[in-house]
Amino acid sequence: MKTAEAGRPLRTRADRAVADRLARSAAAVGAGAAMTTDAFPDWLAERGRAHRFRVDRIPFADLEDWSFAPDTGNLVHRSGRFFTVEGLHVTRGEGPFREWQQPIIKQPEVGILGILAKEFDGVLHFLMQAKMEPGNSNLLQLSPTVQATRSNYTKAHKGADVKYIDYFIRPSAGSRVLADSLQSEHGSWFFRKSNRNMIVETDEDIPHDQDFCWLTLGQIGELLRADNVVNMDARTVLACAPVRYEESGALWSDTQLLSWFTGERARHEVRVERIPLNDVADWKRDDTSVDHVGGSYFRVVAVSVSAGNREVTGWTQPLFEPRSLGVTAFVTRSFGGVRHLLAHARVEGGFLDTVEFGPTVQYTPDNYAHLTGTDRPPFLDLVLSADPSCISYQAVHSEEGGRFLNAESRYLFIDADESQAPTEPPPGYRWVTAGQLTSLTRHGHYVNVQARTLLALLNSGCVRL
């Protein structure tokens, strides 16, 4: 530390030691301070047996404290908190779908997704939670230390305190922030939703709770190889970790990349208007669901939930349920010995700022099955027909289980060549390095949540390009 003329100490602008410590944690596989990776499935199963979990579909009339507003038809909570389901009208200037209307979740509160870190025997470990979410097909998955909306941690539901929340909203002198940024959620289903993604390190003794365990970054990476184990909220936080990639260069400098991306944001004409749910065209409501008239896309349903270890042990709520499995992939190539990812400047109606960097492919294939020729999304068929020898990673992961029911996508990394993914890709696509994407997660609303899942695989050492 240097001393300023006014007597206040100066700090280095970046602490390279943090990246080195994260690298050591990513290299620590097989075992950590609490358990071996092989023992984790039994621990998770035991936590599932320790509590009563149940999710039942119910008609809208059985929702408690939720109702359709008589003037708009919006699905709202009596308290005015949590979230609402309303309508969205989107118009854009290009693509096969240039105008549509749909239900959307409006949740203006900024939630906290936080992972607590602590060093054991010289290796960073992360405090992870076995958390039940009603929308997960297997209910219990590995989540961050804290995963809470403002309504949750201010106890609008009149439930119990959110465990460990003080480390993120009232950090002590013995804590330091390793990562902290506002990030978007699913722009197709949320209207301008943001969460604060945080990693906070502490030197304090942490009270033990049986539903939490300490794992190294490498152990979490091992668990990410399995289907539906590490939840979306944990993945997005891990994507924001200040991991360093030793890259000798990139096809585009950081300034060139940001200039191109700013141009993408500026060139797209996207008009978004919130409308009453009653006025959404081509959607219909009955006693149990709100559906598209063609039976496509997703539907809005209601559930009753019992969860013995949650702040509130029972409640009802609406959920969005997609009709089929999604496919999300980065196509990769090596240029000058440096692996690059083909990123897409992706437009979604719910984004705060028109476009964000997304994966090469992020689609529900069934929604595009009727399209042919140039109307087919670029690279979708490449991903769907990829030779197994070109797939360096694939697994099925759940999306946000607190708002979406059985929402899952198959995530992949696929190696390609010039004939499949040219050096000069179509408009809206750019070759980027993992290091470039990681640097952008330090800022909000640059990298979308699906791309962050794939980035978490790289940051944790689960995938090595």
N, C-alpha and C positions, 0 to 999 in steps of 0.2 A: 504494500500500500504506500502511495506517495502522499506528501502533505501539501495541501493547497495553501496559497498565500494567506487566505482568510482563516487558516487554522483548521479547516474541515478536511478530513482524510479523503483522498480520491480512491476509487476502486477501479479494478480492471473491468473493461466493458464486457468481457466474456470469460467464464471460468472453464478452461479446457479440461480441468481435472474432473468435472462432472461427466463429460463424455467418456473419459477414460474409465471412470467408475461404473458407468452404465455398460461399457464394453465388457468389463470384468464380470458384471452380473449376468450379461447375456451369455457369456462363456461358461457360467456355472450351471451345468445341467445335471440331471439325475437326482440330485439331493440338495436340500437347503437346510436352514436352521430348524425348520419345523417338521419336515417330512421328506421322504423321497417322492419323486414324480410318480413312480409305480404305485405308491400308497395312496395317491390322491383320489382315484376313483372310489376306493372303499370309504375314504373320509367323506366325500361328497354324498355317497349313498347313505352313510350313517346320518349325516345332517338332514337328509330327506326323510329318514325314518323318525327323526327326533321331533318333527313338527307335523301338524296336520295341514295338508295342502289340498285344495279342491277348487275347481273352476267349472261352473255350469252355465250353459247358455240359457238366457231367460228372455221373455218378451219385453219390449220397451216399457209396458205398463208396470212391470215389476221392478224397474229401476227405483232405487231409493234416493231422494234428493235430486234426481235428474228428471228433466221434462222437456218437451218440445214447446218453445215459446209460442204463444198463440198468434203473435203478429208476424213473426219471421219464419217459424218452423225450425229455428236453430235449436240444437240440443244443448241445454245449458244446465249447470249445477246451481242449486238454490242459493248457495253462498256467494255466487259470482266469482268464485276462485277456480282453481284447477285449470280447466280448458273448456272450450266450446267447439261444437261441430257445426260449421256453417258452410256457405257456398263460395266458390271461386270461379270467376270468368277470366280465362286467359286467351290472349290473342298474340300471335307472334308472326314475324314476317317471312318465315321459311320453314321447310320441312313438310312431310306428308300430313302432319296434324297441325293446322295453323290456327285453329280456334276450338276451344272446348270449355265445358263447364263441369264441375265436380264438387263433391263434398271435400272439405279441408279441415284440419285441426288448427284452431287458433289458441296458442298457449303463450301469452306475452311474457310470463314470468321467466327469468333466467335461472335455470337450475344449476346445481353444483354436481359435477362428476369429479371426484377427488380420490387419488390414491396416496396413502401414507407410506413413506419409505423410511427405512432404518437400516443401519449397517450392523451386520453380525459377522464376526470373525473376518473383518475386512472386506465383506461383500455386501452390496446393497440388496435388501430384500423389500418386498412390497406386500402390504397388508391387503389381502383380497377376501371378499365376502361370498359365502354361499347364499345367494339371494333368489327368492322366488319372484317370478314375474308372471302374471296371469296369461300373457300371450305366448310364452315359450311352450313349444310342443312338449318338452320334458320338464317344464316348470322351473327347476332349480339349475342355475348356472353360476359361473364364477363372475363376480361383479367387482366394481371398484370398492374401496373402503366406504365411500359415501356416494350415494346416487339418489339425489333428492331435489325435488322442485322447491321453490321458495314456500309454497303452501305447506309442503311437508315439514321443512325444518323450522317454520314459524308456527307449526302445529295448528293450521287452519282446520285440520281433521280432528283436533282434540285428542290425538293419540300420544304415544310415548315419544320421548326425545329421539332424534336421529343420532345413532351412536357415532362418536368420533367427529361430529360436525364442527366442534370448536377448533380443531386443528386447521380448518379451512376458512372459517369466518372470524376467528379470534386467535390467530397463531401466536404462540408464546415466544419468548426470547430464545428458547432452545430449538426453534424451527427455522427452516429456510425453504424458500420456494425454488423448485427445480424447473417447473413449467407452469404456465398460467396464460390461457388464451380463451377467447370466446369463439366457439365453433358452431356451425349450423347443424341441424339434423335433416332428416329426409325432406328435401324440397318438393317432392311430389305429393306429400301427405301433410306436411306442416306448413303453416304460413309464417315465414320469417322467425322461426324458432331458433333460439341460441341457448347454449349451455356453457358454463365456465368449466373448462377442462384444466385440472390442477394436479400436480405432483408436489407434495410437500414432504421434506425430510425432517425428522426429529431425532434428538438425542435422548429424549425422555423414555422412561419405562412406560410401556403401553399396557393398559389393563387388558387382560386376556378375556376373550369372548369365544365360546365354542364354535360359533358360526363363522369365524374368521381364521385365516391362516397366513403365515409368512411364506412367500415364494420368491425365488430369484427371477430375474427377467428371463433367463434361459429356461427355467422350468415353465414359466407361462408360455414361452415359445413352443416348448414340447407339447403342452396341452392344446395349443392352437392348431395342431395337426389333426385333431379329432373333431368330429362333427358336434356342433351345439354344446360346447363346454364353456368357452369364454364368451361372455355376452358382449353386445355391441358397445355398451357404455365403457367397459374395460378396454375394448379395442381402440376406441377413439382417444382415450386418455393416453394410452401407450404410444399412439401415433404422434403425440405432441412431445414425447421425451426428446431432449436435446442430444440425440445420438449423432456422432460424427461419422461420415462416410469418407474414406480415403479415396478420392477420385482425382485423377490427373487432369481432368477437364470435362467439357460438355459440348454438345453440338451447338448450343446457344449459351452465351453468357447470361448471368443473372439479369442484367439490365435489359438485354435483348428479349429474354423470356417475359419479363414483367411488361415490357413495352408491347409485345405481341398480345399478352393477356389483357392489358388495358384496352387495346384496340378491339379485342373480342367483346369485352363488356360494352364498349361504345357502339359497335356496329349493329348489335342485335336490337331489333325493335320488339319489345315485349311489354304488353299492357296487361295489367293485372287489376281486377276489381273484385272486392268482396261483395257477395250478394246473399240474400236470404236463402237458407236451405230449401225453403218452399219453392223458390224460383229456379232452381237448378234444372236445366233442360236434360232430358233423356235419362233421368233417374227417378225411381219410384220407391215409395215407402209402404210397407205393410206392418203387421204387428211385431215382427221379429227382425226386420232388416231394412236397410236402405240399399237398393241395388241399381246397377246400370241396366237399362232396358234390354240390352243385348247379352246380359249375363257375363260381361267382361270386367276386367280391371280389378275391382275390389268391392267390398260391401261394408256397411256399418252395422254392427251387431251389438248386443248387450250381454253382459256376463255377471254372475254372482261369484264372489271370490272369498275363500277362507284361507288364511295364512297365519299359522301360529306364531311365527317369529317376526312379523311385520309390526310397524308402529301402530297400525290399526289392524286387528286380526280378522275383520270381515267387512266387506263393502261390495257395492255394485258399481259398474261403470260401462260406458261404451268402448268399443274397440274397432279398429279398421282391420278387415280380413282380406288379404289378396286372394285371388282365385287360383294362382298357380305359382310354381317355383321361379324365382328370378335367377339370372346369370350375370355375374359381375367378374370382369377379368382385365388384367393388364397384359397387353402384348408387349414383348420385350425383344430388343436386339442389341448387339454389341457394336459400338462405334469407337475406333481407336483404342480398343481394349477396355472400354468403360461401358457397362451395361446401362441401357436407357429404357425407359418406360414410355409407351405411347399414351399420352394424356389427352383428354377430350375437354374442351371448354364447353361445359354442358349447361344448357338452359333448363331450369325447372321453375314452375310457376310460383313456388313458395320461397324462392331464394330472396334474400335481402337485396342483393346487388347483381341481378340478371343472370350471371354465369359463375360457376366455380370449376376448378380443375376436378374432373372426374376420371374414372378408369376408361380404358379404351372402349369397353362394352359394359353397359349397365342397363339391362332390359329384362322384361318378362317376355320370353319368346312367344308365348301363346297370344299376346296382344298384337304381335306383328306377323302372325302366320299368314294373313291374307295379303300381305304386301309382296310385290315382286319388283325385279329390276332395280332402278335407282331409288325407289321408295324404300327398299330394304335398308335398315341401319347399317352403316359401314362396319365391317369387321365382325358382325354378328355371326354370319355363316362360317367365317374362319374359326371362331371360338367353338361354335356348336359341332363342327366337324373335325376338330383338332386331333391329330394323331397322338395317341398316348405317349409316344416317345418325346413329343414336344411340350408336354405338360409337366412343369416343374413343381406345381403345387395344385391341389384341389381339395376342398372340404366344403361342407354345408354349414353356414352360420346363421343364427337367428338375427333378425333386425330388432328394433326396440320393443321389448316385451311388455312394457308398461302401457303402450298405446296400440300395438298391432298384435293381432292374433294369428299364430301359425305363419308369420311372415319370415320366409327363409330364402336365402340365395346361395347358389353354388359359386364359390369364389375360386378363381384360378389365376395362375401365371402361365403364359404360353409363349414359348420361343418361336420366332418367326424369321423369315428371310426377306430379301428385297422384293421378291415377286408377290409375297403375301402382305407385307407392310412396308411400303417404299420409304426411302429416306425423306422424300418430299411427300408427306401424307396429304389427305384431302383437307380442304378448309375446315378450321375448327379443331384440328389435331396438331400436337407438337410433341417431339421427342424431348423428354426431360430425364434427369438423373434422380435417383432416390435422395441424394443429398439436397438437390434443389427443392424437391417436394417437402422434405423434412424442414428445411429452413422456412418454408412458407407457412407451416403449421404454427409457428410462433406468432402469427398474426391471424386475425379472424376472417372467416368467410373467403378463403382462397382455395382450400382443399375440401371437397365434400366428404360426407361421412362414409360412403362406400370406398372411396379412394383411401381414406384413413384406415379402414379395416385392413386393406392390402398393405399399407405402409406399416401398420403395427406388426404384420408378419415379418417384415424386413427388420424393423427396429429390435424385435425380440430374438432374432436369429433363427426363427422358424423357417424362413426361406432365405437362401443365399444365392444371389444372382451371379 
